[in-house]
Amino acid sequence: MRLDSATSADRLPQLCDLATEGLKRMILPDLRVAHTMRSVGNRNGSGTTAEGDNLRYAANVAQGLGWLPEQVQRDVLGGWTAIDLALNCVERARISGEPGAVALSAWAAAETAGVYTPDLFAILAMALSSPTAIHTVPCAWALTAALAARHLGDTSEVQRLATAKLRQGQSASGLFPHVLPSDSAGWIRRHIGSFADQVYPIQALSRLSAANGDREALRAANACAARIVLLQGSAGQWWWHYDTRDGQVVEGYPVYSVHQHAMAPMALLDLLDAGGVDYRAALAKGLRWIDNRPETKQPMVSEADGTIWRKVGRSEPSKLARKLGAFTTAVSPGLHVPYIDTVLPADKVDRECRPYEFGWMLYAWRSHGVIDQLRRTGSIRLRLD
């Protein structure tokens, strides 16, 4: 299998090198990380500008960079290391209290810095035990963080609470809703789960199975993975919104590049490592979309700008297709607006890139030793060629 003009053995290292270079443009003073890097002229080679500040993304960057040589870390972070960045995130997360940022920071502290953060796990335990709903993604992150830190301190309460919420929230189709419990969301959205709502539980439950020999966790991860792989687009697209009731796609677009090159590989490789189903062919298919897709001939990769553009979406008023899809399927499962692809074509490249996209790319491939294996042997256990 080829990805554009280069074989995958060449292309994956190229993309990871691009991620490392791109991150240099996203690092702000005082170990802050930008919210996004946006194109200045809306075309390849026109330049980019960093905007905003995002704590979640800073933790993601620490997790990705932690797998690179220390000198590379310092080159990207202006003299600092991934451990420095992870510990800086811990301090900021204590003030923030936002469950997603807290979970990612606790995870990065444990895995990247080898530090147990009892105060962050106390915040997570409170959020998970609250009668207030919690979003699926930070719940999954909390479970992964607890597993990462279990050898450093007591994370059993967070592990127990997060596991229970995920198990109770998974639908018969294998898919997860956006919010746990799902009935806490409005009637138009309660049946919807995003791609992110699937991959992070797959990852967390796979790691739970690997850590504890929990066969039920592995069955749950396999069930979710089987559904999203079954629904994968013919050109490798990992679709965006799903109906948890019937396990069908509500709205496929936008297709996010991070799903193709980072998030799906990260989750499905963890599933494979835990003894789950082997979906390496689906990962290869998804990766190929980056360089070869039916939606647009405009390149997603801009070497000159040090980036992979964020997504391909519809030419539409703000999120119109997603809103219509959520409404029609809420009224009747499987009911879609006819001719949506003709009226609102998916041909628009969003020329921005967020730091977590590169952080997760480095984490997905480096943490599994894929890039080092490719450079050493020219082959990979992932069947890409």
NORLIN-V889531 format. One record per residue. N is the residue number from 1. RES is the residue in three letters. PHI is phi in degrees with one decimal (NA if undefined). BURIAL is b if it has 16 or more other C-alpha atoms within 10 Angstrom, else e. Layout:
n->N res->RES phi->PHI burial->BURIAL
n->N res->RES phi->PHI burial->BURIAL
//
This chain:
n->1 res->MET phi->NA burial->e
n->2 res->ARG phi->-117.0 burial->b
n->3 res->LEU phi->-106.9 burial->b
n->4 res->ASP phi->59.5 burial->e
n->5 res->SER phi->-90.9 burial->e
n->6 res->ALA phi->-113.8 burial->e
n->7 res->THR phi->-69.8 burial->e
n->8 res->SER phi->-59.9 burial->b
n->9 res->ALA phi->-61.5 burial->b
n->10 res->ASP phi->-89.5 burial->b
n->11 res->ARG phi->-70.1 burial->b
n->12 res->LEU phi->-60.7 burial->b
n->13 res->PRO phi->-58.8 burial->b
n->14 res->GLN phi->-60.8 burial->e
n->15 res->LEU phi->-66.5 burial->b
n->16 res->CYS phi->-69.6 burial->b
n->17 res->ASP phi->-65.4 burial->e
n->18 res->LEU phi->-62.3 burial->b
n->19 res->ALA phi->-61.3 burial->b
n->20 res->THR phi->-62.5 burial->b
n->21 res->GLU phi->-67.4 burial->b
n->22 res->GLY phi->-63.7 burial->b
n->23 res->LEU phi->-63.6 burial->b
n->24 res->LYS phi->-58.1 burial->b
n->25 res->ARG phi->-81.2 burial->b
n->26 res->MET phi->-106.6 burial->b
n->27 res->ILE phi->-87.9 burial->b
n->28 res->LEU phi->-104.0 burial->b
n->29 res->PRO phi->-59.3 burial->e
n->30 res->ASP phi->61.2 burial->e
n->31 res->LEU phi->56.4 burial->b
n->32 res->ARG phi->-96.9 burial->b
n->33 res->VAL phi->-125.4 burial->b
n->34 res->ALA phi->-62.6 burial->b
n->35 res->HIS phi->-76.6 burial->b
n->36 res->THR phi->-156.1 burial->b
n->37 res->MET phi->-120.0 burial->b
n->38 res->ARG phi->-112.2 burial->b
n->39 res->SER phi->-64.9 burial->b
n->40 res->VAL phi->-80.9 burial->e
n->41 res->GLY phi->-109.6 burial->e
n->42 res->ASN phi->58.5 burial->e
n->43 res->ARG phi->-154.7 burial->e
n->44 res->ASN phi->-62.1 burial->b
n->45 res->GLY phi->85.1 burial->e
n->46 res->SER phi->-86.3 burial->e
n->47 res->GLY phi->100.2 burial->b
n->48 res->THR phi->-136.3 burial->b
n->49 res->THR phi->-137.2 burial->e
n->50 res->ALA phi->-84.6 burial->b
n->51 res->GLU phi->-132.4 burial->e
n->52 res->GLY phi->73.2 burial->e
n->53 res->ASP phi->-154.6 burial->b
n->54 res->ASN phi->-139.4 burial->b
n->55 res->LEU phi->-69.4 burial->b
n->56 res->ARG phi->-56.6 burial->b
n->57 res->TYR phi->-66.5 burial->b
n->58 res->ALA phi->-62.3 burial->b
n->59 res->ALA phi->-63.9 burial->b
n->60 res->ASN phi->-59.9 burial->b
n->61 res->VAL phi->-64.2 burial->b
n->62 res->ALA phi->-59.7 burial->b
n->63 res->GLN phi->-64.8 burial->b
n->64 res->GLY phi->-72.4 burial->b
n->65 res->LEU phi->-66.5 burial->b
n->66 res->GLY phi->-59.9 burial->b
n->67 res->TRP phi->-94.8 burial->b
n->68 res->LEU phi->-100.8 burial->b
n->69 res->PRO phi->-56.9 burial->e
n->70 res->GLU phi->-56.9 burial->b
n->71 res->GLN phi->-64.7 burial->e
n->72 res->VAL phi->-67.5 burial->b
n->73 res->GLN phi->-56.3 burial->b
n->74 res->ARG phi->-66.7 burial->e
n->75 res->ASP phi->-63.9 burial->e
n->76 res->VAL phi->-71.8 burial->b
n->77 res->LEU phi->-96.5 burial->b
n->78 res->GLY phi->67.9 burial->e
n->79 res->GLY phi->104.1 burial->e
n->80 res->TRP phi->-91.6 burial->b
n->81 res->THR phi->-113.3 burial->b
n->82 res->ALA phi->-62.9 burial->b
n->83 res->ILE phi->-63.4 burial->b
n->84 res->ASP phi->-57.9 burial->b
n->85 res->LEU phi->-65.5 burial->b
n->86 res->ALA phi->-61.7 burial->b
n->87 res->LEU phi->-70.1 burial->b
n->88 res->ASN phi->-63.4 burial->b
n->89 res->CYS phi->-63.6 burial->b
n->90 res->VAL phi->-60.0 burial->b
n->91 res->GLU phi->-61.4 burial->e
n->92 res->ARG phi->-71.2 burial->e
n->93 res->ALA phi->-67.6 burial->b
n->94 res->ARG phi->-58.5 burial->b
n->95 res->ILE phi->-79.6 burial->e
n->96 res->SER phi->-65.2 burial->e
n->97 res->GLY phi->73.3 burial->e
n->98 res->GLU phi->-72.7 burial->b
n->99 res->PRO phi->-54.8 burial->b
n->100 res->GLY phi->-64.3 burial->b
n->101 res->ALA phi->-65.7 burial->b
n->102 res->VAL phi->-64.8 burial->b
n->103 res->ALA phi->-63.6 burial->b
n->104 res->LEU phi->-64.0 burial->b
n->105 res->SER phi->-67.6 burial->b
n->106 res->ALA phi->-65.1 burial->b
n->107 res->TRP phi->-65.4 burial->b
n->108 res->ALA phi->-63.2 burial->b
n->109 res->ALA phi->-60.1 burial->b
n->110 res->ALA phi->-71.1 burial->b
n->111 res->GLU phi->-83.5 burial->b
n->112 res->THR phi->-89.5 burial->b
n->113 res->ALA phi->-105.2 burial->b
n->114 res->GLY phi->67.9 burial->e
n->115 res->VAL phi->-119.3 burial->b
n->116 res->TYR phi->-90.9 burial->b
n->117 res->THR phi->-120.8 burial->b
n->118 res->PRO phi->-59.5 burial->e
n->119 res->ASP phi->-67.3 burial->e
n->120 res->LEU phi->-68.9 burial->b
n->121 res->PHE phi->-69.5 burial->b
n->122 res->ALA phi->-65.6 burial->e
n->123 res->ILE phi->-62.5 burial->b
n->124 res->LEU phi->-66.0 burial->b
n->125 res->ALA phi->-61.8 burial->b
n->126 res->MET phi->-65.9 burial->e
n->127 res->ALA phi->-65.6 burial->b
n->128 res->LEU phi->-74.9 burial->b
n->129 res->SER phi->-92.0 burial->e
n->130 res->SER phi->-69.4 burial->e
n->131 res->PRO phi->-67.4 burial->e
n->132 res->THR phi->-70.0 burial->e
n->133 res->ALA phi->-64.1 burial->b
n->134 res->ILE phi->-127.4 burial->b
n->135 res->HIS phi->-70.4 burial->b
n->136 res->THR phi->-62.7 burial->b
n->137 res->VAL phi->-61.6 burial->b
n->138 res->PRO phi->-64.3 burial->b
n->139 res->CYS phi->-63.6 burial->b
n->140 res->ALA phi->-64.9 burial->b
n->141 res->TRP phi->-60.3 burial->b
n->142 res->ALA phi->-61.9 burial->b
n->143 res->LEU phi->-64.7 burial->b
n->144 res->THR phi->-64.0 burial->b
n->145 res->ALA phi->-62.0 burial->b
n->146 res->ALA phi->-62.2 burial->b
n->147 res->LEU phi->-69.0 burial->b
n->148 res->ALA phi->-66.8 burial->b
n->149 res->ALA phi->-103.0 burial->b
n->150 res->ARG phi->-62.2 burial->b
n->151 res->HIS phi->-83.2 burial->e
n->152 res->LEU phi->-102.6 burial->e
n->153 res->GLY phi->-173.6 burial->e
n->154 res->ASP phi->-82.6 burial->e
n->155 res->THR phi->-121.1 burial->b
n->156 res->SER phi->-62.6 burial->b
n->157 res->GLU phi->-67.3 burial->b
n->158 res->VAL phi->-64.2 burial->b
n->159 res->GLN phi->-60.2 burial->b
n->160 res->ARG phi->-64.0 burial->e
n->161 res->LEU phi->-66.4 burial->b
n->162 res->ALA phi->-66.9 burial->b
n->163 res->THR phi->-61.5 burial->b
n->164 res->ALA phi->-62.4 burial->e
n->165 res->LYS phi->-65.2 burial->b
n->166 res->LEU phi->-65.5 burial->b
n->167 res->ARG phi->-64.4 burial->e
n->168 res->GLN phi->-70.8 burial->e
n->169 res->GLY phi->-86.4 burial->b
n->170 res->GLN phi->-68.5 burial->b
n->171 res->SER phi->-84.5 burial->b
n->172 res->ALA phi->-64.3 burial->e
n->173 res->SER phi->-74.7 burial->b
n->174 res->GLY phi->97.3 burial->b
n->175 res->LEU phi->-88.8 burial->b
n->176 res->PHE phi->-111.2 burial->b
n->177 res->PRO phi->-78.7 burial->b
n->178 res->HIS phi->-75.5 burial->b
n->179 res->VAL phi->-129.5 burial->b
n->180 res->LEU phi->-115.1 burial->b
n->181 res->PRO phi->-74.2 burial->b
n->182 res->SER phi->-67.1 burial->b
n->183 res->ASP phi->-73.2 burial->e
n->184 res->SER phi->-81.0 burial->e
n->185 res->ALA phi->-86.8 burial->b
n->186 res->GLY phi->-63.8 burial->e
n->187 res->TRP phi->-64.6 burial->e
n->188 res->ILE phi->-74.9 burial->b
n->189 res->ARG phi->-112.7 burial->b
n->190 res->ARG phi->-66.1 burial->b
n->191 res->HIS phi->-92.4 burial->b
n->192 res->ILE phi->-94.8 burial->b
n->193 res->GLY phi->-133.9 burial->b
n->194 res->SER phi->-86.6 burial->b
n->195 res->PHE phi->-60.8 burial->b
n->196 res->ALA phi->-60.8 burial->b
n->197 res->ASP phi->-67.0 burial->b
n->198 res->GLN phi->-99.0 burial->b
n->199 res->VAL phi->-70.9 burial->b
n->200 res->TYR phi->-70.6 burial->b
n->201 res->PRO phi->-63.8 burial->b
n->202 res->ILE phi->-56.4 burial->b
n->203 res->GLN phi->-62.9 burial->b
n->204 res->ALA phi->-64.3 burial->b
n->205 res->LEU phi->-70.2 burial->b
n->206 res->SER phi->-63.1 burial->b
n->207 res->ARG phi->-68.7 burial->b
n->208 res->LEU phi->-63.6 burial->b
n->209 res->SER phi->-64.2 burial->b
n->210 res->ALA phi->-64.1 burial->b
n->211 res->ALA phi->-77.9 burial->e
n->212 res->ASN phi->-114.1 burial->e
n->213 res->GLY phi->66.0 burial->e
n->214 res->ASP phi->-80.3 burial->e
n->215 res->ARG phi->-69.8 burial->e
n->216 res->GLU phi->-66.4 burial->e
n->217 res->ALA phi->-63.0 burial->b
n->218 res->LEU phi->-67.0 burial->b
n->219 res->ARG phi->-62.1 burial->b
n->220 res->ALA phi->-65.7 burial->b
n->221 res->ALA phi->-65.3 burial->b
n->222 res->ASN phi->-61.4 burial->b
n->223 res->ALA phi->-64.0 burial->b
n->224 res->CYS phi->-67.2 burial->b
n->225 res->ALA phi->-61.9 burial->b
n->226 res->ALA phi->-58.7 burial->b
n->227 res->ARG phi->-69.9 burial->b
n->228 res->ILE phi->-70.2 burial->b
n->229 res->VAL phi->-69.0 burial->b
n->230 res->LEU phi->-58.6 burial->e
n->231 res->LEU phi->-88.8 burial->b
n->232 res->GLN phi->-55.0 burial->b
n->233 res->GLY phi->-67.0 burial->b
n->234 res->SER phi->-64.8 burial->e
n->235 res->ALA phi->-100.7 burial->e
n->236 res->GLY phi->93.4 burial->b
n->237 res->GLN phi->-66.5 burial->b
n->238 res->TRP phi->-92.9 burial->b
n->239 res->TRP phi->-73.6 burial->b
n->240 res->TRP phi->-94.0 burial->b
n->241 res->HIS phi->-119.6 burial->b
n->242 res->TYR phi->-123.0 burial->b
n->243 res->ASP phi->-96.1 burial->b
n->244 res->THR phi->-69.7 burial->b
n->245 res->ARG phi->-75.5 burial->b
n->246 res->ASP phi->-107.8 burial->e
n->247 res->GLY phi->67.8 burial->b
n->248 res->GLN phi->-115.6 burial->b
n->249 res->VAL phi->-77.7 burial->b
n->250 res->VAL phi->-87.5 burial->b
n->251 res->GLU phi->-150.8 burial->b
n->252 res->GLY phi->-80.0 burial->b
n->253 res->TYR phi->-103.4 burial->b
n->254 res->PRO phi->-73.3 burial->b
n->255 res->VAL phi->-97.0 burial->b
n->256 res->TYR phi->-92.9 burial->b
n->257 res->SER phi->-62.8 burial->b
n->258 res->VAL phi->-64.3 burial->b
n->259 res->HIS phi->-65.0 burial->b
n->260 res->GLN phi->-75.6 burial->b
n->261 res->HIS phi->-100.2 burial->b
n->262 res->ALA phi->-138.0 burial->b
n->263 res->MET phi->-70.8 burial->b
n->264 res->ALA phi->-62.8 burial->b
n->265 res->PRO phi->-58.8 burial->b
n->266 res->MET phi->-59.7 burial->b
n->267 res->ALA phi->-73.9 burial->b
n->268 res->LEU phi->-75.1 burial->b
n->269 res->LEU phi->-72.8 burial->b
n->270 res->ASP phi->-64.2 burial->b
n->271 res->LEU phi->-61.0 burial->b
n->272 res->LEU phi->-61.9 burial->e
n->273 res->ASP phi->-63.8 burial->e
n->274 res->ALA phi->-82.9 burial->b
n->275 res->GLY phi->95.6 burial->e
n->276 res->GLY phi->-82.4 burial->b
n->277 res->VAL phi->-66.0 burial->b
n->278 res->ASP phi->-88.0 burial->e
n->279 res->TYR phi->-114.9 burial->b
n->280 res->ARG phi->-63.6 burial->b
n->281 res->ALA phi->-65.2 burial->e
n->282 res->ALA phi->-67.4 burial->b
n->283 res->LEU phi->-66.0 burial->b
n->284 res->ALA phi->-62.1 burial->b
n->285 res->LYS phi->-62.7 burial->b
n->286 res->GLY phi->-66.1 burial->b
n->287 res->LEU phi->-63.6 burial->b
n->288 res->ARG phi->-62.5 burial->b
n->289 res->TRP phi->-59.3 burial->b
n->290 res->ILE phi->-55.6 burial->b
n->291 res->ASP phi->-102.5 burial->b
n->292 res->ASN phi->-148.3 burial->b
n->293 res->ARG phi->-136.6 burial->b
n->294 res->PRO phi->-81.4 burial->e
n->295 res->GLU phi->-69.9 burial->b
n->296 res->THR phi->-157.6 burial->e
n->297 res->LYS phi->-88.4 burial->e
n->298 res->GLN phi->-66.9 burial->e
n->299 res->PRO phi->-67.5 burial->e
n->300 res->MET phi->-85.0 burial->b
n->301 res->VAL phi->-101.7 burial->b
n->302 res->SER phi->-123.8 burial->b
n->303 res->GLU phi->-60.7 burial->e
n->304 res->ALA phi->-62.2 burial->e
n->305 res->ASP phi->-96.8 burial->b
n->306 res->GLY phi->63.3 burial->b
n->307 res->THR phi->-150.8 burial->b
n->308 res->ILE phi->-115.4 burial->b
n->309 res->TRP phi->-63.5 burial->b
n->310 res->ARG phi->-66.1 burial->b
n->311 res->LYS phi->-165.7 burial->b
n->312 res->VAL phi->-114.1 burial->b
n->313 res->GLY phi->-130.7 burial->b
n->314 res->ARG phi->-83.1 burial->b
n->315 res->SER phi->-83.8 burial->b
n->316 res->GLU phi->-158.8 burial->e
n->317 res->PRO phi->-61.0 burial->e
n->318 res->SER phi->-47.4 burial->e
n->319 res->LYS phi->53.7 burial->e
n->320 res->LEU phi->-61.7 burial->e
n->321 res->ALA phi->-62.1 burial->b
n->322 res->ARG phi->-65.7 burial->b
n->323 res->LYS phi->-65.5 burial->e
n->324 res->LEU phi->-64.4 burial->b
n->325 res->GLY phi->-63.1 burial->b
n->326 res->ALA phi->-62.6 burial->b
n->327 res->PHE phi->-69.0 burial->b
n->328 res->THR phi->-65.4 burial->b
n->329 res->THR phi->-75.3 burial->b
n->330 res->ALA phi->-66.9 burial->b
n->331 res->VAL phi->-68.2 burial->e
n->332 res->SER phi->-154.3 burial->e
n->333 res->PRO phi->-53.2 burial->b
n->334 res->GLY phi->86.3 burial->b
n->335 res->LEU phi->-83.0 burial->e
n->336 res->HIS phi->-127.5 burial->b
n->337 res->VAL phi->-68.7 burial->e
n->338 res->PRO phi->-69.2 burial->e
n->339 res->TYR phi->61.0 burial->e
n->340 res->ILE phi->-62.0 burial->e
n->341 res->ASP phi->-71.4 burial->e
n->342 res->THR phi->-81.3 burial->e
n->343 res->VAL phi->-73.1 burial->e
n->344 res->LEU phi->-123.7 burial->e
n->345 res->PRO phi->-65.7 burial->e
n->346 res->ALA phi->-92.4 burial->b
n->347 res->ASP phi->-142.0 burial->b
n->348 res->LYS phi->-107.1 burial->b
n->349 res->VAL phi->-88.4 burial->b
n->350 res->ASP phi->-88.8 burial->b
n->351 res->ARG phi->-88.2 burial->b
n->352 res->GLU phi->-144.8 burial->b
n->353 res->CYS phi->-149.5 burial->b
n->354 res->ARG phi->-107.9 burial->b
n->355 res->PRO phi->-57.0 burial->b
n->356 res->TYR phi->-62.9 burial->b
n->357 res->GLU phi->-61.6 burial->b
n->358 res->PHE phi->-77.9 burial->b
n->359 res->GLY phi->-60.3 burial->b
n->360 res->TRP phi->-70.2 burial->b
n->361 res->MET phi->-61.4 burial->b
n->362 res->LEU phi->-62.2 burial->b
n->363 res->TYR phi->-65.0 burial->b
n->364 res->ALA phi->-60.0 burial->b
n->365 res->TRP phi->-88.8 burial->b
n->366 res->ARG phi->-73.6 burial->b
n->367 res->SER phi->-67.3 burial->b
n->368 res->HIS phi->-97.3 burial->b
n->369 res->GLY phi->71.1 burial->e
n->370 res->VAL phi->-67.8 burial->b
n->371 res->ILE phi->-66.2 burial->b
n->372 res->ASP phi->-62.1 burial->e
n->373 res->GLN phi->-65.8 burial->e
n->374 res->LEU phi->-61.8 burial->b
n->375 res->ARG phi->-70.9 burial->e
n->376 res->ARG phi->-81.1 burial->e
n->377 res->THR phi->-120.6 burial->e
n->378 res->GLY phi->76.6 burial->e
n->379 res->SER phi->-130.7 burial->b
n->380 res->ILE phi->-153.5 burial->b
n->381 res->ARG phi->-66.8 burial->e
n->382 res->LEU phi->-77.3 burial->b
n->383 res->ARG phi->-79.8 burial->e
n->384 res->LEU phi->-105.8 burial->b
n->385 res->ASP phi->-110.6 burial->e
//
